[in-house]
Structure formats: C-alpha cells, structure tokens
Amino acid sequence: MGTAVLAIATFATVLTTSLVTAIPASAQSEPESEPYHVTTAWNGVKTVTYLGRSFTVPFSWRVVDLARHPYTCVRFDVHAVYLGQPGDKQRCPARGAGRRIGALLIEPDLTRSAGSATVALDHRLSSEIDVAAPGLTITASYGHDRDTVIGALTAAGLPSPAYAPTRVAPALALARDAVPVEIVRGTNQATGLGFDTCAAPSTTQMDAWATSPFSAIGIYIGGDERACDQSNLTGDWLTARAKAGWHFMPLYVGWQAAWDKLTATTSTPGPGALGKESADDAVIQARSLGIGPGALLYYDMESYTTPAQSAAAMAFLSAWTAELHAHGYRSAVYSSAATGIADLMVHRGKITEPDVVAIAHWNGVADADLTATPTNAWPVQRAHQYLGNVYASYGGVKLNIDKDYLSINNAAPIGTAPFTTVPIGTASISTAPINTAPVATTTVPITGTSCPNAATSPVPRPRGSSSNRLVAC
C-alpha cells in the first residue's frame, strides 16, 4: 500500500483524499472499482465513503480496493477495510487460525434494491457481524474491537446488530440433513495425501489441482479464530468437489487454550460449556454447507504450554465431542503431537474421546505417524500434518499449503471407542453406539431491530455458509 499525502492546515482541518496505491502491471486490466474516498481527521480517525455510506474507523486501518488488488488475501485478523468483492484467486497463507480483530468487508450487492429491508446480525461465536442493506452487504469481524466496529456501522446509518439464533430451527435442520452421501463419506473414509489452506480455493484452482497427488482438502467452516474470508466456500462448491472425488476435513477453529481464552473464564462459562456451545455452532455451520449428520468435524486446538491450559483444553474437547455425538456427528481433534494429542493419550478413558485425531508433527514424512500414539490408539482413525507453510504448484496454480496424510476409515458406529484394546487397569470404554436420535431444538426469536418478520425474513449468515449466507430468522 502506498501512503496518502496529507496536508493539515490546522488541528481542525479535515482533508479529503483518494487512496493512492501502486497497481502492479498484472492488475491493470482488472475491473474498475466503485468510486470511494477517504476523509482523514486530526483526531486519529478517518471516514471511508463507499456505495453511498460513510464508515468511520481508526486512522491506522488499511483501506484496500479489491477490484484493483484482486489477489489480496482478505483476512479478519488484521485491521482493514476491504472494498469490493474478494478475488477468486486470493494469495493466502496456509495458516487458517488467527485471532479476529476489527475489519470490514464491504461488497456491492445489486440484488438488494432500495426497498429491501436492512438486516444486521451478530454471530457471537464467529466474532462476526453480517449486514444486508440496499445495494451492499458487509462482513465485519470484531474480536476485542466490537464497540469500534458497531460504531463504524452505525456511523454509516446502519442499525445496531441483533444477536443471531444459536440453534437450528427444526424445519431447517430437517431440510439440511438431506445431503449428498458423497460429502459425509468424504469426511469419514480417506487414505492418502491431503492439504489445507486458509481460504478455500476457487473452482478454477481446484480444477487445476486435479492433476495433483492430493485427494483431500481441509476447509475452515467456522469459529471466531477463522482468519480468512471464505467467499469460495459454498454448498455448491462442496458438492462439486465431492463429485470430482475430493475428500474433506471440515475444520472449526474457535476458543484456544494457548491464548488463555479458555482459562480466563471470569466473565464467560467454563471450558465444558464453551465446548458444547462451539459444537452446536459447528453443526449449524456444517449443515448450512450441506455437511449432514454422520460427517466428521474437526476442532483446531493450537498448541499450548501450561498445565492450566492443558486442563481447560481437555475439558473443552471432551464436551465438544460429546455434543457432536449428541447431534449425530463424528468428532476429530487437530492439535500438536507434543501437547493436545499427548494430553488426549494421558486422559484416555477419562474424557469423551474423539473418533479421529489429526496430529500436527512437521517431520516431513508423509505417513500416518503411528509412533505419535500407542499402537492401539486410533490405528485407522488419524491424520498427520507432516509439513506446513510450503508452496506447491499444479496445473499452473500455486498455493501456500499445509500437507497432510490421512488414514481414516470410520466404518464403526458413531461414538464407538477408537481403541482396539484397553490395557488392564485402565477405565473401561463403552463400545456401544450413541443415541443418534434428532436433538430437540428451538427457534430463537430475533429482538431489537433487524428482522421485521422473525418467522420468514432472510438474515445474513457468517461467510462460508450456504448460498448468499441467508437462512430463516
């Protein structure tokens, strides 16, 4: 990004300036951007005017014109205002976990006419506010910047958000459960190489990678530590990839023990309650993409260091797995071989154990890493992330990825213990299948402003949900 030249005559002077940015030659032929301008004030703020609305944000936030810079990776773990539609060939890093902070993605939406209702919903577990208004849609991440983000939205004449429902309405859940069997099977049965990257690649990129040795892909479906925009990730995208033979690792990245969010519980529920709540949200996100019951969902628990963090992580992950089982889903846990996976071994027989482990151990060896656990632990229910943050190119498309090897064959009923034997002297592990009857849910009414007809009005969903990110309130 270039720097705008400011000329401040007095402390009270406000200067209107255009954002000056060097445009690489490769981007000269890109579509024209919508007109916008930036007004900078002396008091440490600036106003970004775009699509007829003015958003006031801190002066330090970057402003990025995505039409002029289509390869920009739209990330929600950096302070930025992104204008326009994200490119379908973003150059993103492999790492998909990052602490969300204040950022705005403002996109034109010609399907929303002047008479369309304005809807603003706060998806607390995603740390995201989604707005649908005449002529535009907004995805706003916040983290610890919630007040700043809401201030930017209300300054633009948009309503304060209402909290989104945290449960799937029964009718919606029933409709979403009728999903292609390829997707469910594609999470549960996979042997061979896979990769994961921060943002789901475009259809064109995935088609190019049909020539690669990979047959599985990790996709980030939700969580408030999901760093990248997921514009490419839709139900149609998943269905097409499944028909092309791809298998899936649906990753949910939320509360982290490493960053003390699970141990700092003075103003939040304990780790067990948060694990249950996160599993409920993961099911909502999975269903919105057409990933139905029976599928394997992964929790991304990054490495941690202290005993307190270890205890919190185990309580959280036990509750995560139990709640997924209650919804009829399988559970996987991704973590470091030295911390999260090692702790799962120490606590086996004492907690509700995941059906699959995904072991982060960058030893460069593309195998199931059987030495990371005892021989009887998850023998064919495991994945191994063996290399990270590397570039690979196939079909003329270059991506930054983490490399994985999968050895997963979940033929047993959901909830069956993942161990083939139990050593003498350890707690017994039930091998009976769990009760997979549908879980009763309720529709949470929308209160406050933004859903004029709570029974039928379309409301925004977090990015990466089904088409248009709209469901019933």
MOUR-V407859 format. One record per backbone hydrogen bond with DSSP energy under -1.0 kcal/mol. NH is the residue of the N-H (numbers start at 1). CO is the residue of the C=O. If there is no record, write none. Layout:
{{NH | CO} {NH | CO}}
//
This chain:
{{13 | 10} {15 | 40} {17 | 38} {27 | 24} {28 | 25} {30 | 27} {37 | 49} {38 | 17} {39 | 47} {40 | 15} {41 | 45} {46 | 57} {47 | 39} {48 | 55} {49 | 37} {50 | 53} {53 | 50} {55 | 48} {57 | 46} {59 | 44} {61 | 58} {62 | 79} {64 | 81} {66 | 83} {69 | 65} {72 | 69} {76 | 227} {81 | 62} {82 | 104} {83 | 64} {84 | 106} {91 | 71} {92 | 90} {98 | 225} {101 | 76} {103 | 141} {104 | 80} {105 | 139} {106 | 82} {107 | 137} {109 | 135} {112 | 109} {116 | 113} {119 | 132} {121 | 130} {122 | 162} {123 | 128} {124 | 122} {126 | 123} {127 | 124} {128 | 123} {129 | 140} {130 | 121} {131 | 138} {132 | 119} {133 | 136} {135 | 112} {136 | 133} {137 | 107} {138 | 131} {139 | 105} {140 | 129} {141 | 103} {142 | 127} {145 | 142} {149 | 145} {150 | 146} {151 | 147} {152 | 148} {153 | 149} {154 | 150} {155 | 151} {157 | 154} {158 | 153} {162 | 120} {164 | 122} {173 | 169} {174 | 170} {175 | 171} {176 | 172} {177 | 173} {179 | 177} {183 | 180} {185 | 181} {186 | 182} {187 | 184} {189 | 185} {190 | 408} {192 | 406} {194 | 404} {195 | 216} {196 | 402} {198 | 93} {206 | 202} {207 | 203} {208 | 204} {209 | 205} {210 | 207} {211 | 208} {212 | 209} {215 | 193} {217 | 247} {218 | 195} {219 | 249} {221 | 251} {225 | 253} {226 | 223} {227 | 96} {229 | 74} {238 | 234} {239 | 235} {240 | 236} {241 | 237} {242 | 238} {243 | 239} {244 | 240} {245 | 242} {246 | 241} {247 | 215} {248 | 186} {249 | 217} {251 | 219} {252 | 298} {253 | 222} {260 | 257} {261 | 256} {264 | 260} {265 | 263} {274 | 270} {275 | 271} {276 | 272} {277 | 273} {278 | 274} {279 | 275} {280 | 276} {281 | 277} {282 | 278} {283 | 279} {284 | 280} {285 | 281} {286 | 282} {287 | 283} {288 | 284} {290 | 287} {291 | 286} {294 | 328} {295 | 292} {297 | 330} {298 | 250} {299 | 332} {300 | 252} {301 | 334} {310 | 306} {311 | 307} {312 | 308} {313 | 309} {314 | 310} {315 | 311} {316 | 312} {317 | 313} {318 | 314} {319 | 315} {320 | 316} {321 | 317} {322 | 318} {323 | 319} {324 | 320} {325 | 321} {326 | 322} {327 | 323} {328 | 325} {329 | 324} {330 | 295} {332 | 297} {333 | 356} {334 | 299} {335 | 358} {337 | 360} {341 | 336} {343 | 339} {344 | 340} {345 | 341} {346 | 342} {347 | 343} {348 | 345} {350 | 347} {355 | 331} {356 | 331} {357 | 381} {358 | 333} {359 | 383} {360 | 335} {361 | 385} {363 | 361} {364 | 386} {367 | 365} {372 | 369} {377 | 374} {382 | 407} {383 | 357} {384 | 405} {385 | 359} {386 | 384} {386 | 403} {387 | 403} {390 | 401} {392 | 399} {394 | 397} {397 | 394} {399 | 392} {401 | 390} {402 | 196} {403 | 387} {404 | 194} {405 | 384} {406 | 192} {407 | 382} {408 | 190} {409 | 380} {410 | 188} {411 | 409} {416 | 413} {420 | 376} {426 | 423} {434 | 414} {456 | 453} {457 | 453} {459 | 471} {461 | 469} {465 | 462} {469 | 466} {470 | 467} {471 | 459} {473 | 457}}
//
